[in-house]
Amino acid sequence: MAKLIEILLGDIYIQSFIIGLILAAFLSKLSKRTNLNEPPLVYYRIPLIGHTWSYLKDCDKLILESREKYGETFSLYVFGQIMTIVGKETIHEVLKKDQDFSFREGINMQIPMHLIFVHLTLTEENFKMVRDFVGGKLKHLISRLQKNIINAIDFHIGECVEPKVISYPRKTLTDIIAIPVANIIVGEECCNNEDMLETFKNLTFSLLKLFRIPRILSFIHPWLHQQIITITLRFGWNPFSKHRNLILNCIKPVIEKRLNDKKRLGDAWVDPLDALQCYLNDPNVAPDFNPNNINYDYIADGIGRLIFASIATTSSSATQVLYDLIERKQLYWQELYQEAQEINKQCNGNELTFNDIARMVKLDSFVKESLRFINPIVTLPHKCISKSYFTFANGYQIPSGRIVGLNFRDTNNDEELQGQNPTEFYAFRHLERNSPATKLERNFLTFGGGKHACPGRALAINEIKIFIHKVLLKYDVRTDNKEIEAKKKIFRTISCASRC
Ligand code: HEM
């Protein structure tokens, strides 16, 4: 009996604790109400749940209806917190005011990068390194990029004399894209290491999988969910650790050899063209030629962060372009094939140069149109990092710490920004405006904007163009399950057959 009472009392204590927690969370949320001129909060019926259900179930409908009713800037109550949604006018304020809004901090709330890549303390320097490397060296990387893409296509798709079915194109394209990207990030010496290549292929997906924990505790308070997703990291278990060790084992001997060669050869030494060398040229990371003074962990975490930023983004974009091309085969395949053939003829079947790729203007416009539609309706969460609050040009104010989601559809559906029939896929829309895929404009948000826009975009676009160019010339591609609904597109199989 005493035991039973003890158990019951225990239960009561637990229940009281949980109720107390919920009340405390509620009170703390109420007390946080501000006197700011906040954007209108879209009406909702069920307290705590707010708009979460409709946000998950039919986000498009929720956003489009709210936009119509409340205007360009409004707030939703999702997963226990208020999120402000901004449309086509205000998006650019968020992207440009990097003192007030941070994508890096916004994304850290979903995937705690700062706790995964702990040694990458200089994130801004890492960003600038990629920007300068891609901006300054891409022309000289084209030859290697191309060779590696051709080898990767041969290896993963092959000749296809008999038509070959690719059951999971997204995975095949990840395997293909990983090869040229590894070559450019870790260099010729490490990129063929099988384990390294596996890390390039799998790192992003293995990390994303871990943080897809249902956000139930957010309903009590978002802080609780943050504690849950970071608990293992804070107690020392980091899913990146095994990748870090592998990267370190691979790059250490290469770094030592490069430093020795540089010392030995003096002025005759030529820097290898890869991100690894960029880290070695940074005096914060490698202050002298002494291998003992290198910040190896910083380099390994920097490489991990680059893999995360580059592989899944580029491979899913390339997959989308391929699907769009197959889906609109009647309309565009022949025209793009002719452009590819002409360029191929002009360079006598030799390697493409940077300028040859720039001359693929129809393909460029096709890629840009494909990427215009690739994002979900609301994306690129930015955290407001102003001192106490931020005032938008439209007069609305939000407190510091608020997550702001960008309503991409508002830009995509706008006739003034996109030209005629903005909701339809028109491949040469950007060609007519003479706007290449790497150009950041108010009507194209896939690479973000402002000072922190994606620094790797030129590399990604060139990779995708080379890949599609080779596919156009080499294969006849079709999909067998055209009827599959848009959301499940990534599960479409495709089949490739040799053109001759
Ligand atoms: C089609 C492929 C890609 C897409 C759609 C994409 C998109 C983006 C977006 C939207 C951002 C955030 C921009 C902002 O804050 O406004 C970003 C940041 C970034 N991207 Fe890309 N990206 C792609 C490929 C690449 C590649 C190939 C690289 C590397 C070579 C790269 C490296 C980065 C880095 C380092 C950042 C900054 C992350 C930070 O803030 O620390 N991206 N990218």
Residues whose N, C-alpha, C, O or C-beta is under 5 A from the ligand:
A	BS01	HEM	F103 R104 T123 F127 V130 L306 A309 S310 T313 T314 S317 T446 F447 G448 G449 H452 A453 C454 P455 G456 R457 L459 A460
